Amino acid sequence: MSIKRRVVVKLSGSIFDLDDCVERIRGYADLFKEMINNNTQAVVVAGGGKEARRYIDTARIFGADESSLDELGLEISRLNARLLIYAMGNSAYPYVPRDLQEVSIAVESNKAVVTGGLHPGQSTNATSALIAERIKASMFINATDVDGIYTADPRINKDAKLIKRVSVKELLTMLMNEKFNAGTYELMDIVALKIIERSKIPTRVIKASVENIRLVIDGYDIGTQILP
């Protein structure tokens, strides 16, 4: 099978909330299998989510240093990645890559590839952008808990407006001037933006759902488009 294009998808860690994740993960697994059948290879980066925060908060109480907490978060994101791999069966590369070189090797399988974080101290958004750069992805989709990038955090500010298109330079200025509050930084950090800018990676921030990812893959204009 010849892969026509590669797409990097960062999946919010909330998707892997173990309280009710089975059908949700199965839905994403079916989507990524469908993409492979359509000659589009997904390289998925799983976030750590609630479980990672629980482990990190508990380890912090026991006195773990911040670098150790970063490593703990990486391990939880990799466990989440394994859940998605199991759900995809033979359509997925069977191992979770732990660095960029392993990702490069994994994509040659022409199967869906699922990883977690790669480096302590680096967000999964920055990791996703680096992977997109390394594998020459045609698109980076950041699937989050909100509909895109807003002028403020829409979860706490009802007057926040969705930004349909924004340049990397504009986003960097907004971040530098702290026009986003802390709850919004997770959508795209400075390191990720710099990578998107230098490699001119087409990037879109959307609310995580199987249907939304499918729409973006098919070229629909939803969420926020980041212009390199």
Stockholm file with secondary structure:
# STOCKHOLM 1.0

chainA/1-228         MSIKRRVVVKLSGSIFDLDDCVERIRGYADLFKEMINNNTQAVVVAGGGKEARRYIDTARIFGADESSLDELGLEISRLNARLLIYAMGNSAYPYVPRDLQEVSIAVESNKAVVTGGLHPGQSTNATSALIAERIKASMFINATDVDGIYTADPRINKDAKLIKRVSVKELLTMLMNEKFNAGTYELMDIVALKIIERSKIPTRVIKASVENIRLVIDGYDIGTQILP
#=GR chainA/1-228 SS CCCCEEEEEEECGGGGCTTSCHHHHHHHHHHHHHHHHTTEEEEEEECCHHHHHHHHHHHHHTTCCHHHHHHHHHHHHHHHHHHHHHHHGGGBCSSCCCSHHHHHHHHTTCSBEEECCCSTTCCHHHHHHHHHHHHTCSEEEEEESSSSCBSSCTTTCTTCCBCSEEEHHHHHHHHHTTCSCGGGGGGSCHHHHHHHHHHTCCEEEEECCHHHHHHHHTTCCCSEEEEC
#=GC SS_cons         CCCCEEEEEEECGGGGCTTSCHHHHHHHHHHHHHHHHTTEEEEEEECCHHHHHHHHHHHHHTTCCHHHHHHHHHHHHHHHHHHHHHHHGGGBCSSCCCSHHHHHHHHTTCSBEEECCCSTTCCHHHHHHHHHHHHTCSEEEEEESSSSCBSSCTTTCTTCCBCSEEEHHHHHHHHHTTCSCGGGGGGSCHHHHHHHHHHTCCEEEEECCHHHHHHHHTTCCCSEEEEC
//
